């Protein structure tokens, strides 16, 4: 139940920021956020990262849905039990669902974070959730997965021996 609440909060934060952006900025319009570092600029992204697959909304909806289902299966089957891996999955779910909502409802994703320090594509909060989630998932898998699985196998053997 806690997982559902966390994902709902992530989706709500993403959708609230997108709503604010759409109601306060015209497409292409900017407003300062962190002067000299970051501004908010409304942009409609009809593709995926860096506008790849632009105009392929149906394909992006199918791929995003498949990835969301895969992450849900990992969580429901408790294939990932370590907090870092679970946090990564929840961030990926929240971000993936946030962008999926935009694609289904509008046919595009609302982006707003515009970095001023260097040239970088405009992105949104859901994208941040997905990227941080994937990084956490990679750290979990590369450094903790084997240790966690070995400990769980030993714990399971001890639990079976007590029954």
N, C-alpha and C positions, 0 to 999 in steps of 0.2 A: 504494500500500500504506500509506503514511503517513496518507492521508486516512481509510482504513478504521480504522486504529488510533486516530486522534483521535476519530472518531465513536464508536467502541466505548468509549473512556475517558469521554466525555461521558455516554453512556447508562448506563454502570456507576455513575458518580458520582450521577446522578439516581436510579437505581433503589436504590442503597445508602441514600441519604438517605430515600427513601420507605419502604424496609424498616425503617430505624431508627425512623422516625416511627410506623409502624403497630405495631411491636413494643414501643414505649416509651410511647405516648400513646393514650388512648382517644379516640374521635371527640369533638371539642369540648374536649378537655383541652389545656392549655397548659403550657409550661415556659419560663423565661427563656432567652434566647440572648445578646442584647446588651441588658442592662438599660436600660429607658427608651426603647429604640430598636426592638428586634425581639424577638419571642417566637416559639416554635414551637408551632403549634396544629394538631392533626390535623383535616382537613376533607375530606369526599368531595365532589368537584365533578362533577355529572352533566351539565354543559354545557361550554361553551367559556369564553372570557374573561368575567369578571363573571357567570358562570353563564348566559350567553346560550345559546340553543338547548338548554336543560336538558331532559333526557329524550330527546334526538334522537341517541343514541349511534351508531346505524347511519350516519346522515348525517355525523356528525363523523368517523367512521372512514373513510368514502369520501373526504371532502374532504381530510382529513389525508394519506391515502395518495396522492391525486392530487398534492398539493403536494410531498410527499416525492419522488415520481417526477419531477416537473418540475425540482426542484433537482438530483436525480441526473443527469438528462439534461444540464443546464447544465454540470455537472462532467465528465461522461464525454466530452461533445463538446468539452470545453475552451473553451467559450464565455466562461468567466470564467477568466482566467489570473493576474490581479493578486492578490497575497497577501491584501489586505484583502477583496476580493470572495470569494475562496476561503474565508477564515476565516469570513466571514458565512454562506456556504452550509453549512459544516461545523457551525456552531453551530445553524443552523436544522434541519439533519438530525438532530443529536443530540437536541435538544429535542423535535422533532416525533416522532421514533421513541420517545423516552422516554414521552411522553404517550400515544402510540398503543398502546404495550404495556399501559399501565394500562387504557385503554378496552377493549381486546380481552380482557384477562384478567379485569378486575373489573367492567367496565361503567361505571366512573367513574375520575376522576383524583384521586390523593392530593395534596392541597395542604398546606403547612405554614408558610410564611413569613407572619407576621402583624405588619405594621408598627404601631408604637405612636405614632409621631410625628404621624400624621394618619390619617384614616379611608381605608382602601384595602382592596380585596378580598384575601383570603388567596391566595397563589400558591405555586409550587414552583420547583425548580431548572431543570427543563425549560423553564418559562415564561421564566425569566431568559435561558437560552441562546437561545431564539427571539427575544426582544426585542432582545438585544444583536446577534444575527446580522442581524436586519432593519435595525437602525441602521447596522451596518457595511456592509451591502449598499447601503443608501441613500446613504451617504457615498461608497462606491465608484462607484455609478452616477451620482450628481450631479456629482462632482468629478474622478473619475479614469477613468471608462469611455471617454470620447472620446479622451483623451490616450493611454491604453493601446492602444486600437484603432488609432489613427493610427500609433503607433510600431510595432505588430505588422505593419501593412500595409507599411510601409517596409522592415522587416526581412525580410518574406516576399518582397518584390520583389528585394531584394539577394540573398537565398538562391536565388531562381529564376534570376537572372542568372548566378550562379556555376556552375550545373549545365549 
